[in-house]
Structures are given as C-alpha cells and as structure tokens.
Amino acid sequence: MGIGAEIFNFIGAVVRWTYGTIWRTIAREKKFTFKEYLKGPNDSDDWFDFAGHESVNRIIGAGFLMIIIYLTMKY
C-alpha cells in the first residue's frame, strides 16, 4: 500500500489504542499492546486479525483526520 494508507493505519491504531487503554483500565480488563492494535494479534490465523485490523485503522484514521480538519476550519 501507499504511504497515505500507512499514515491512516497508524493514526487509527493510535486512536484505537488510546480508547482501548482508557476503557480497559476503567473496566479492569486485559490491555492490548500498541503493536496488536497496529497489526493484529501475534498468534492468530483469523483473516480479520491479519487484514481487518489495518482496514479498521485506516477507516478510523481517515475519519479522525476529517474531524480534525473540519474542527480546524470551523474554529
């Protein structure tokens, strides 16, 4: 993939990791590492764990960036 997809993947992983860490701290559940949010679980044969995490990260990253751009232009 291109550099844009990787940037959106990283931004999405940061957003998911931040939200997940806060939520799992409050709920006192097992936390995942940033690498697991970025690339999926290490020892999984599930297709979603291989490609789905990156797709979700890209969608969240693009949405987050659009919200930031909108808020910047609005205010």
Order of alpha helices (4+ residues) and beta strands (2+ residues): alpha-alpha-alpha
